[in-house]
Amino acid sequence: MKKIIMFLMAFCLMMPVVNAQNSKALSKALKKEYKTKMKEFKKGGWKLYGSTRSLDVVLLTHYEKLNKDGEEAYEIMGTCSQFKSKNVGHQTCVTNAANLYAQQAGRKVKGRIVSDLAGNADDVAAEFDHFYAAYESLVEKEINGELQESFSVIKENKDGTFEMQTFFIINESAATRARIRAYENALKESEAAQKYAQKVSDFVREGFEPKSEN
């Protein structure tokens, strides 16, 4: 019993040290990530768009938000190119980010359905075609309201057109609610989805981190 008590006391004394080491390591990693991204922006000729703050500040704030929410938060980026109107370009980036998220959410659910629901993957894929199309379309609509815009960068091309990257932070709880709303409406479009409603619902609720595309 004494040995157990001594072990617990030693463990409690070690925890602050471990936490401090983890915090220091995270801070170092974030600093490195920040420097790498700033170097990438400067080398590519990117400038901050639509803000009176500096790119350094908005990028640091962006990483702080991601770090603060931990696994609940992740980044997604909308891109667009060859445009002349900056306002149109920005709106296109917003739309493209929502579309990217919807496509990745659709692929994830499709992959789970094909791999887990059945004997003949081709038959199952065909059976759910209407559901996939409806689900992706509705996810794009629902997630648009959950995208928290962080900042945008822009650069001018030699032909006078522009390119833009708009960065967003998504909260996983809010994103899951958006996917569930989309699923509940897409369910009406597919008898196959209704047949496996609980399973498909579980797939939709599974969290995932969307990948940005350059």
C-alpha positions in Angstrom: 0.0 0.0 0.0 2.8 2.4 0.9 4.5 1.7 -2.5 1.3 2.6 -4.3 0.9 5.8 -2.3 4.6 6.7 -3.0 4.1 6.0 -6.7 1.0 8.2 -6.9 2.8 11.0 -5.1 5.7 10.8 -7.5 3.3 10.7 -10.4 1.6 13.9 -9.2 4.9 15.6 -8.7 6.0 14.7 -12.3 2.8 15.8 -14.0 3.5 19.6 -13.9 7.0 18.9 -15.4 5.5 16.8 -18.2 2.8 19.4 -18.9 5.5 22.1 -19.0 7.6 20.1 -21.4 4.6 19.4 -23.7 3.6 23.0 -23.7 7.2 24.1 -24.5 7.4 21.5 -27.4 4.0 22.7 -28.8 5.1 26.3 -28.6 8.3 25.4 -30.4 6.4 23.5 -33.1 3.9 26.3 -33.6 6.7 28.9 -33.9 8.3 26.7 -36.6 5.0 26.3 -38.4 4.4 30.0 -38.3 7.9 30.8 -39.7 7.5 28.2 -42.5 4.1 29.6 -43.5 5.3 33.2 -43.4 8.3 32.3 -45.6 6.0 30.6 -48.0 3.7 33.6 -48.3 6.6 36.0 -48.8 8.4 33.8 -51.3 5.1 33.4 -53.3 4.4 37.2 -53.3 1.2 36.8 -51.2 -0.2 39.8 -49.4 -3.0 40.1 -46.8 -6.4 40.9 -48.3 -9.4 42.7 -46.6 -7.8 43.6 -43.3 -6.0 46.6 -41.8 -3.8 44.3 -39.6 -0.5 42.8 -40.6 -0.1 39.3 -42.1 2.1 38.4 -39.1 -0.7 39.2 -36.6 -3.5 37.5 -38.5 -1.4 34.3 -39.0 -0.5 34.2 -35.3 -4.1 34.7 -34.3 -5.1 32.0 -36.7 -2.8 29.4 -35.1 -3.8 30.5 -31.6 -7.4 29.8 -32.5 -6.6 26.4 -33.8 -4.4 25.6 -30.8 -7.0 26.9 -28.3 -9.8 24.6 -29.6 -7.5 21.6 -29.9 -9.0 18.6 -31.7 -12.3 20.4 -32.1 -10.9 22.8 -34.6 -9.2 22.4 -38.0 -8.3 24.4 -41.0 -9.7 24.4 -44.5 -8.7 26.6 -47.4 -10.6 27.8 -50.4 -8.6 28.8 -53.5 -9.4 30.6 -56.7 -7.4 32.1 -59.6 -7.5 34.0 -62.8 -10.0 36.6 -61.6 -10.0 40.4 -62.0 -12.7 41.4 -59.5 -11.3 40.9 -55.9 -14.8 40.7 -54.4 -15.8 38.0 -56.9 -12.6 36.1 -56.3 -13.1 36.2 -52.5 -16.7 34.9 -52.8 -15.4 32.1 -55.1 -12.9 31.1 -52.5 -15.7 30.9 -49.9 -17.8 28.8 -52.2 -14.8 26.5 -53.1 -14.0 25.9 -49.5 -17.6 24.8 -48.8 -17.5 22.6 -51.9 -14.2 21.0 -51.0 -15.5 20.2 -47.5 -18.7 18.7 -49.0 -16.8 16.5 -51.5 -14.5 15.2 -48.8 -17.4 14.5 -46.5 -19.2 12.7 -49.3 -16.1 10.6 -50.1 -15.7 9.6 -46.5 -19.3 8.4 -46.1 -19.2 6.7 -49.5 -16.1 4.8 -48.5 -17.6 3.7 -45.2 -20.8 2.6 -46.9 -19.0 0.6 -49.6 -16.6 -1.1 -47.2 -19.0 -1.8 -44.3 -22.5 -2.3 -45.7 -22.1 -5.0 -48.0 -21.4 -7.9 -50.1 -21.1 -6.4 -53.6 -19.5 -3.0 -53.4 -20.5 -2.1 -57.0 -24.2 -2.8 -56.3 -24.1 -0.9 -53.1 -22.4 2.1 -54.7 -25.1 2.2 -57.5 -27.9 1.8 -54.9 -26.7 4.9 -53.0 -25.9 7.2 -56.0 -28.8 9.5 -55.4 -28.0 9.7 -51.7 -24.3 10.7 -52.4 -25.3 13.5 -54.8 -28.0 14.9 -52.5 -25.8 14.6 -49.4 -22.8 16.4 -50.9 -25.0 19.2 -52.2 -26.7 19.6 -48.8 -23.5 19.5 -46.9 -22.1 22.3 -49.0 -25.2 24.4 -48.2 -25.1 23.6 -44.5 -21.4 23.9 -43.9 -21.3 27.3 -45.5 -22.9 28.8 -42.4 -20.3 27.1 -40.1 -17.2 28.3 -41.8 -15.3 30.8 -39.6 -13.3 32.9 -42.0 -9.8 33.6 -40.6 -8.0 35.5 -43.3 -7.3 35.8 -47.0 -4.1 36.3 -49.0 -3.9 37.6 -52.5 -1.3 38.0 -55.3 -1.3 39.6 -58.7 -0.3 37.6 -61.8 1.7 39.1 -64.7 -1.4 39.2 -66.9 -3.2 41.5 -64.4 -5.4 38.7 -62.9 -5.3 37.6 -59.3 -5.0 34.5 -57.2 -6.4 34.2 -53.7 -6.3 31.8 -50.7 -8.9 32.1 -48.0 -8.4 30.2 -44.7 -11.2 29.1 -42.5 -11.5 27.4 -39.1 -14.1 24.7 -38.7 -15.4 23.6 -35.3 -16.0 19.8 -35.4 -19.1 19.9 -33.2 -20.7 22.5 -35.5 -19.5 20.6 -38.6 -21.1 17.4 -37.3 -24.4 19.1 -36.8 -24.2 20.5 -40.3 -23.5 17.0 -41.7 -26.4 15.5 -39.7 -28.8 18.2 -41.1 -27.6 17.4 -44.6 -28.0 13.6 -44.0 -31.5 14.0 -42.6 -32.6 15.8 -45.8 -30.6 13.6 -48.2 -32.3 10.5 -46.6 -35.5 11.5 -48.3 -33.9 11.0 -51.7 -32.8 7.4 -51.2 -34.6 4.2 -50.2 -31.2 2.5 -49.8 -30.1 5.1 -47.2 -33.4 4.7 -45.4 -32.9 1.0 -45.3 -29.5 1.4 -43.6 -30.4 4.6 -41.8 -28.7 4.0 -38.4 -25.5 2.7 -40.0 -25.3 5.7 -42.4 -26.1 8.0 -39.6 -23.1 6.6 -37.7 -20.9 7.2 -40.7 -22.0 10.8 -41.0 -21.3 11.5 -37.3 -17.8 10.2 -37.6 -15.4 13.1 -37.4 -12.7 13.8 -40.0 -10.2 16.5 -40.8 -10.7 17.9 -44.3 -7.5 18.5 -46.3 -6.8 21.8 -47.9 -5.9 21.8 -51.6 -3.5 24.2 -53.2 
